[in-house]
Amino acid sequence: MKHFLLICLLFSVSLIHAQKIYSISGTIKDQSNGETLMGATVYLEGSNFGTTTNEYGFFSLQAPEGNYTLIISFIGYNTVKQDVNLNKKLNFNLELEESSMALDEVIINAEQSESISLRDPQMSVSKLNAKTIKQIPVVLGEADVVKSIQLLPGVTNNGEGSAGFHVRGGAADQNLVLLDEAIIYNTSHLFGFISVFNADAIKDIRLYKGDIPAKYGGRISSVLDVRQKDGNSKEFDLNGGIGLISSRLSSESPLFNQKGSFLVAGRASYAQLFMPLIEDVQDDKISFYDLNLKTNYELNQNNRLYLSGYFGRDGFTLSDLIENNYGNISGNLRWNHVFNDKLFSNLSLIYSKYDYRIILDFIELDWLADIQNYNLKYDFGYYVNNRLKLDFGISGISYKLNPGEVSPTSETSSINYLKLDDKRAFEGSFYVGAEHELSEKLNLNYGFRYSYFSRLGGQPISQYVNDAPVVYNNQIGIYERGEVASETYYKKGESIKSFGNFEPRIGLSYQMNDQTALKASYTKSTQYLHLLSNTSSVTPLDVWTPSGPYVEPQISHQYALGYYKKLMDNAFSLELETYYKQIDNRIDYIDGSDLIGNNNIETEILNGEARAYGLEVLFRKNKGNLTGWLSYTLSKSEQRTLGGNAGGPGINNGDWYNTPYDRTHDISVTGMYKLNDKWTFSSNFIFQTGRPVTYPNGQYEYEGLSIASYSNRNEDRLPSYHRLDLSATLTPRKNAGRKWKSEWVFGIYNVYNRRNAASISFSQNRQTGMNEATRISIFGAIPSVSYNFKF
């Protein structure tokens, strides 16, 4: 018996030794410019051992001792194969060469490895690169990140010339927009015509519409994660373009003997130069500029520092009446550290600010407001083994909100100085997320985020009679401001009110076969900051306010199911997703609410609930000279606001009503065709159900004036929206073999000159006494031409 036990022990030891596990880790970069490649596929041929690179090109995988062929692949690059003898820990820092075939076709949001794409439990995520965005026709000929994602299912805008975007029936403020991890509060230039993202400075764009990873928090609809280029660490690179209303220039170059690099990219408009040529607007001016900066330095193989920043500003002058300017500033100092072959970390110190100013010369008033935050976050990635990867981290954000400061612009002004109370808050969180392969067919994403939010002092807080900041007047049937009973002053740093929320997330993927997968997800998320606006789109004068007394955080529960199919060797693909989203504590506004210059904003709002549900279809052609996609969304977005503590029937008599972001049907068709090496054509067609609005349904006379009465809130709709855009890119054949490369881009926005309604207003004609409806349209057909170059 003893001999038998000894033999078993020796056999077990030898078996363990034979199955000894080693790791392979490293970083994957672009051979031409040294840019790290996010999402590159790394696997061992003939095995199930594989992974993808993270946001900084890092990867790690483990396998038993033995001889393998390591394969690294990425869309648009030549695949690298390398034989490895895995008898110890190995580290590879490899570079991929861009494939010449990449110029012959455009692949939209497709993974190089079909099996990994289908097995990935992450769903409701859209990926675009700068090359694809530059091929999509847009207004004024300027490549645009925000306009491009609006061509994807579940994403829409609020009409032409509107800022921001809406995801799955959510408001614009419910989207977390990040530029190199810094929060961007207003994504628009020229009041929504162009976004703040310069395509020449962008490397990667990811939009999470649902199944939001645990590392993101603070918003309940979506996350738009935009990453800037690191800068060319191989050679000097110059890019630029000259358009009708603006030009851009970017420069990249190596530093410190290719141990670092920098990127400088700028854009500026000169639309104001043409204003004097337009009748009646000689004294009007409109302009914008932005500047992207980034540099990095490799301390050693395991440590790298990054410093990035963004500066952008818009200005608008209307004769001698109004001056308006607004802009974003952000900066991020990051430290990447590789502890070992399994543990990767990123420490970030981030600053972000958005400010806006308006000067009303005709009443001699100067209004200034801003929101700014400091964010310290530490994120880790731990590769436990090939079947399990953990992400975890902590963060703390300090907010300071200046709701408004009013000053007279002259000694003769009738305006009195007024400074609204600054609002301060702190948001802390920690998270843990896991990517877990349970079997060859079943994969899970699961984790949680715990968030803590505290509204901090530094100002007096009002208490109201019956604890009701809004009360319902039964005699005249309207909501009114509540009566202040007392005030309590809170010192700076003192907590006024705190909130804590546990936010679980889970997603799964079941791969039915090599071509088909089913996915499902659930996400709970919390939003503590609110954008107060009784308009339907973002404007420069919108007011942000933190949760606190009488203002509860918004809480979202989103459920989603998906079906994914690869067709004809991934030449085509089909994605179907259905979702249901429930939102608690959604803010709504009483009739006649006054949001500007109000220290007690709680007297203008009621807390309600919202829900959104729909079906999204994305059919893509991924290969060949003709590529593109068809996107269709069938959806419903509704809101309900009861009277609550204020009493009364609530908004719209407490019934569900359409949100301003409801679109029953939303269709877009985007196509790109490469005729030859010289000519490339692209087009997109868009159709949307009209935006919900409230129209008059009757009238009465008072002292000789016709007064309109209105239907239920958002019961009517604007006419349906549709347009066709075309563009053509001319690339001279003489580009081949020379350093200076150029192209001409010709485009027509709204080819058939559809006068889509931005709004419809009703009024009485004082001369005829007749009631009239006036439609306002922003764009007709707009031709554009731009010249792009690269050196």
C-alpha angles and dihedrals in degrees: 000000000000090000091051092052091048091052091049091050093050091047091051092050092049091047092051090049091048090052096047111151125224131182135231116202139161147113130287120212142174109263095216100052109007094244113155113243117230116206098016113157118240121181145144112253115248094014141085092242109114146123143169131245120259129232090291099044094259122142138175131184135166133216140164118272113282148091117300143164111239113212124196120185138169133173111274095013135098112259115247121216122190130175113229133188102213103204096122141013110301131199123197126183101188134179126212124214119226111249120239086220088065088077092058098059142021118223115201119210095326126140120229091230112053095197094054091046092053094041095051106104091208108111137172092041126129124197128197133171130212093253092059094044092054091057096056115095113242139171116285091008095273117136106238132195096197095046090049096054089051087070090065124088117272094021125100142154130231096247136295116323093017123133126229129017138252126230124201094339095313130133123257093251090058091071119091105216116193130185108190087338094307118122115246111202099186118032099188144093123193091020093299103324092109132020126234092244115101107210091210090064098043126097106170137011124192126179117195109198095172138346086057112194115251093246090071123073146149099071132069107204110047149327122234106195111190119184124198124221115264093223131258109292093183107055145344112286128188125190131174149146141206119213139171097269105012145020133207138201131186132183131193129182142161122257135199097016092312093309088114144010143197139219127202118178128170140176131191134178128222099187088123089068090067097046094089088058091061118083117246094008101074092123096043121102134188127177146147140190137182137185129202119198131181137160135168139187130200107222090184139321093294102037133058132167125212130191119185136167145176130205122181137162140177128200131193130179124185107198109286092321111075137020119186132176133167138164153158130249123187139165136180131192110193136183119199114198130180108205093184141322091298106034125068127174141188123196115192135186108193135185126190134175137175121187136173134192134189127186118196103198095183090065096025095240130148118196122189130176138158147171123214137172142186117213129192114186136168118196129186135193117199119188101204093176139315091288099045133045124173129205118190139157151137135239141182126198125192115201131197117183124190104195093190149322118204121199134173114245095212141021090252094055118120090213117108121214112261129179116189116215115274112239121217131189143164126217121191130177146165128197144187123197131177135199105202129182106205095176140340089278105032124063131171138203112193140153145111143245125212115203129190124192129185127186104217131210136245097121141053119271121211125228118203137215109269086004088277118132088180123042132184118237105214094190097062097019100237139113117251138184115278124243116262110235099180145334131235121200116217121199122233110279093020114124114242096181134345135204133193127190135183109215115192122189131188135173133174138189126201114193107211093186140330091292106035138057139172121212137185135181146179125199131181115193138170132213121199100176121071131197109220112210132137090199121086098239139041115279130181090251098056116130124224120208132181127232114265140117108002092359111089124196117258113247123197132195113191127185123187140179125193142189120198127189132181114207132198098357091318093304085125132020137189127206123186122182132172124189145181122200128188121191126193125201096019109173121237131177131240117235111279094016116177110213102163120084093002120139092187102052091164088075090068103049144063127201116239141153136256138198135192132183137167154134123261126197126189118180114181139187104208106178141046135038090303114058135158144101146257116224125192130175126186107187150150128210120186140169135200127192120185125194094250115169089351091064124214130091096301125227115334089003090297093293126132113265136179117273116228087253097059114124117173093194127021118174130174130172117195123184137175123191126189106205095179141318089295107044132046123174131196138178143173133197122199132192124177135172109249120271117262114257138165116247130188114262098186146357143220134193125245121178091338095312126114110233120195125223118206138226124236116303114286091350093137133052140218115245115281116280123229140151143159124226127192134186138175128199120206114200112185113231090224087074088084112096098010132095096227107074124179144172139189120224118199120186146171119203115204095007098195093044097244109187097217114194115246089181142343120216130189126215143147120263104234092208101048099023089227123135112244137191117217121199120204118205123184106192136032121171111327122189119202140183130188136178117217126191140181130195 
